[in-house]
Amino acid sequence: MTCHTDALATVYAKSLFELASNAGGNDKIVEIADELEQVCELMRQNRELHLFFSSPIIDVTKRSEAISAIFSNRITDLTLRFLLVLNNKGRLHHLEPINVAFDLLVQDSFGRVEVDVFTPTALDTDAINTIKERVRGMLGKEPVLHPYVDKAMLGGIKLRIGDQLIDGSVQTKLRRLSESIKNRGGTAIREQFETYLEDN
């Protein structure tokens, strides 16, 4: 997922997570997670629905009636009631970050972690498995990889785990080398050159 979460989204996600857990444990949690993602996907694909969910000028009561008409018997009662609560609180436009926060809670609860992987060319199966093993070793969790091709990269790899970016791209290494040369470079290079001359 590329969307980021925030403190407000986390509060709502935790509340929903607890309700889902009490209502049916892990099975219910997974079911709610799937439904939230489906609703968000509908919003991404349908601009009118997105505007309907996010517009501050639409009457709250009328929007609640429409939400019930659209989603009744299509999603669980818990997810529907959660959408209606968000609508009544004026937070329906915040559904996408809430979805991200909920998914992070699910991954953490199940001992998994989502990792965005950026490389200049597509990864093959062996490379993906190698990255999985390394991330698993570092974090002690089962990584769920999302590979992306970034053609602007010269080489190397970038990993995004939550809000943390691990940048091993060639551009970053070159930039660090350049900064190192600028900061302490002139003297260090001259000393190395003088040492070389003395040895030869």
C-alpha positions in Angstrom: 0.0 0.0 0.0 1.3 3.4 -1.0 -1.1 5.5 1.1 0.2 6.5 4.5 -1.6 6.4 7.8 -1.8 8.9 10.8 -2.8 9.0 14.4 -6.5 9.6 13.8 -6.6 6.7 11.3 -4.9 4.5 13.9 -7.4 5.3 16.6 -10.4 4.3 14.4 -8.5 1.2 13.0 -7.7 0.0 16.6 -11.4 0.3 17.6 -12.5 -1.6 14.5 -9.8 -4.2 15.1 -11.0 -4.8 18.7 -14.6 -5.0 17.6 -13.8 -7.5 14.9 -11.6 -9.6 17.2 -14.4 -9.8 19.8 -17.0 -10.6 17.1 -15.1 -13.6 15.6 -11.4 -13.6 16.2 -8.9 -13.8 13.4 -11.4 -15.0 10.8 -13.6 -11.9 11.4 -10.5 -9.6 11.3 -9.5 -11.0 7.9 -13.1 -10.7 6.6 -13.3 -7.0 7.8 -9.9 -6.3 6.3 -11.0 -7.7 2.9 -14.2 -5.6 3.0 -12.4 -2.4 3.8 -10.0 -2.9 1.0 -12.9 -3.7 -1.4 -14.7 -0.5 -0.4 -11.5 1.5 -0.8 -10.9 -0.1 -4.2 -14.4 0.9 -5.3 -13.6 4.5 -4.3 -10.3 4.5 -6.2 -12.0 3.2 -9.4 -15.2 5.3 -9.2 -14.6 9.0 -9.0 -18.3 9.8 -8.3 -18.3 7.4 -5.4 -15.1 8.9 -4.0 -16.6 12.4 -4.2 -19.8 11.1 -2.6 -17.8 9.7 0.3 -15.6 12.8 0.8 -17.8 15.8 -0.1 -18.5 18.0 3.0 -21.7 19.4 1.4 -23.7 16.2 1.2 -26.3 15.8 3.9 -25.1 13.3 6.6 -28.5 11.6 6.9 -29.0 11.2 3.1 -25.5 9.8 2.8 -26.2 7.3 5.6 -29.3 6.2 3.8 -27.4 5.8 0.5 -24.5 3.9 2.2 -27.0 1.5 3.7 -28.8 1.0 0.3 -25.5 0.5 -1.5 -23.8 -1.9 1.0 -26.5 -3.7 2.8 -26.2 -7.5 2.3 -23.0 -6.9 0.4 -20.7 -6.4 3.4 -20.9 -7.6 7.0 -23.0 -5.6 9.5 -19.9 -4.6 11.4 -18.2 -3.0 8.4 -21.5 -1.3 7.4 -22.0 0.1 10.9 -18.4 1.3 10.9 -18.9 3.2 7.6 -22.0 4.8 9.1 -20.1 5.9 12.3 -17.4 7.5 10.1 -20.1 9.3 8.2 -21.8 10.6 11.3 -18.4 11.7 12.7 -17.5 13.4 9.4 -14.5 11.1 8.9 -15.7 9.1 5.9 -13.1 10.9 3.7 -10.5 9.4 6.0 -11.3 5.8 5.1 -8.2 5.1 3.0 -5.7 5.9 5.8 -7.9 3.9 8.2 -7.8 1.0 5.8 -4.0 1.2 5.7 -3.8 1.4 9.6 -6.1 -1.5 9.9 -4.0 -3.6 7.5 -0.9 -2.8 9.5 -2.6 -4.0 12.7 -3.6 -7.2 10.9 -0.1 -7.8 9.6 1.5 -7.2 13.0 -1.1 -9.4 14.8 -0.4 -12.2 12.3 3.4 -11.8 12.5 3.6 -10.4 9.0 5.1 -7.1 7.7 4.4 -5.4 4.3 7.4 -4.4 2.4 7.5 -2.2 -0.8 10.5 -3.2 -2.9 11.7 -0.7 -5.6 14.2 -1.9 -8.3 15.1 -0.5 -11.7 14.0 -3.8 -13.4 11.5 -6.5 -12.5 12.7 -9.1 -9.9 12.7 -12.8 -10.7 11.5 -15.4 -8.2 15.0 -16.1 -6.8 15.6 -12.4 -6.1 12.2 -12.1 -4.4 12.9 -15.1 -2.2 16.4 -13.8 -1.3 14.9 -10.5 -0.2 12.2 -12.3 1.8 14.8 -14.3 3.6 16.9 -11.2 4.5 13.9 -9.2 5.7 12.6 -12.2 7.7 16.1 -12.5 9.3 16.2 -8.8 10.2 12.7 -8.4 11.5 11.7 -11.9 12.6 8.4 -11.5 10.8 7.0 -13.0 7.6 7.4 -10.3 4.9 4.7 -9.7 2.3 6.5 -8.2 -0.6 5.1 -5.6 -3.1 7.7 -5.3 -5.9 7.7 -2.1 -8.0 9.8 -1.1 -11.0 11.3 2.4 -10.7 13.0 3.1 -14.0 14.6 6.3 -12.7 16.9 4.2 -10.5 20.3 3.5 -11.8 20.6 0.3 -9.9 20.4 -1.2 -6.4 17.3 -1.6 -4.3 15.0 0.5 -2.0 12.8 -1.0 0.6 9.9 0.7 2.4 8.8 -0.9 5.6 6.0 1.1 7.2 7.3 4.7 7.3 10.9 3.7 7.1 12.8 3.8 3.8 15.9 1.7 3.4 17.7 3.1 0.4 20.4 1.0 -1.2 20.1 2.6 -4.6 23.1 3.5 -6.7 22.0 7.2 -6.7 22.1 7.3 -2.9 25.5 5.6 -2.7 26.9 8.1 -5.3 25.4 11.0 -3.4 27.0 9.8 -0.1 30.3 9.4 -1.8 30.1 12.9 -3.2 29.1 14.3 0.1 32.0 12.4 1.8 34.5 13.8 -0.7 33.1 17.4 -0.2 33.1 17.2 3.6 36.5 15.5 4.3 37.5 14.7 0.8 40.2 17.1 -0.3 42.4 16.3 2.7 41.7 12.6 2.7 42.4 12.2 -1.1 45.6 14.2 -0.8 46.8 12.1 2.1 46.0 8.9 0.2 47.8 10.2 -2.8 50.9 11.3 -0.8 51.0 7.8 0.8 50.8 6.2 -2.6 53.7 8.4 -3.8 55.8 7.5 -0.7 55.2 3.8 -1.2 56.2 3.9 -4.9 
